[in-house]
Amino acid sequence: MMDAVVTTSRTAGPEEVERARRLAARLAIPFAPRQGALADLGARAALVVTKDRLVVETRAGKLFFHPGMARPRIRSLERGEDDVMIKAMQLVSGDAVLDCTLGLGADAIVSAFVVGRGGRVVGVEAVPLLAEVVRIGLQTYDPGHEAMRDAMRRVEVVAADHADYLARLPDAAFDVVYFDPLFREPVEATVHMRPWRELGVGRPLTKDIVAQARRVAKRRVVIKERQGSPVFDELGVDAVVGGRKSRVAYGIITAGDGPSVAVDAASMVRATSAADGERP
């Protein structure tokens, strides 16, 4: 069975078929004419070109671009409210952020909103199909919010394994390096995460990857995980911050010129955020 194919919806016209063929050629993924059910294409996943959008379909469900919780989080920030991820990053206007686990891009969009036009956000996605869906979505989706639309358009998408990408970067290339990997212990209620696991995007972080991230970060590395996860201790984080009632938390590792962070109650961010939840 092939890993992936590019195809179209059943009702596709000549224009969608041509788009699918060009996309398959650019991604170096086989094109499979749509004649029946997706299960008949002989692939674990299919990138489906429809008239309105791109959809990744797997046996566990579909994935397509949407900004998710980015919209309410940005509105909260506009009201002067806290966002736990932004506090963990200590993100300010003009910063450069490397999001090593882009997913559908919600965290990258919020980061781009905060760093503004003078900053930079690069999102790395290891699955080429997902990277393409998000790249197109960020450039074409209209959220009906000018500042959010501007932030979306400024996110740079890179289709690559983050370990390889980090290894190629110079020291202190970004102010903050961020990871939101699939949780080691999945939240049972998050049925929407099953397609992600079907695509095999759940590779755990290692000390070697974190060491590369620390080299690349000027100030800090931030890792999102479940509250109380042993991953934080295993990776040697300096502090863990999160909302008191939240299921998720953010581990902080000081890098380069970043201020030291003490692991104590005073380091805890007290605000809960709309960002709480599992990737994406």
Buried (B, 14 or more C-beta within 10 A) or exposed (E): EEBBBBBBBEEBEEEBBEBBBEBBEEBEBBBBEBEEEBEEBEBBBBBBBBEEBBBBBBEBBEBBBBBBBBBEBBBBBEEEEBBBBBBBBBBEEEBBBBBBBBBBBBBBBBBBBBBBEEBBBBBBBBBBBBBBBBBBBBEEBEBEBEBBBEBBEBBBBBBBBBBEBBEEBEEBBBBBBBBBBBBBEBEEEBEBBBBBEBBEBBBEBEEEBBBBBBBBBBBBBBBBBBBEBEBBEBBEBBBBBBBEEBBBBBBBBBBBEBEEBEEEEEEBBEBBBBBBBBBB
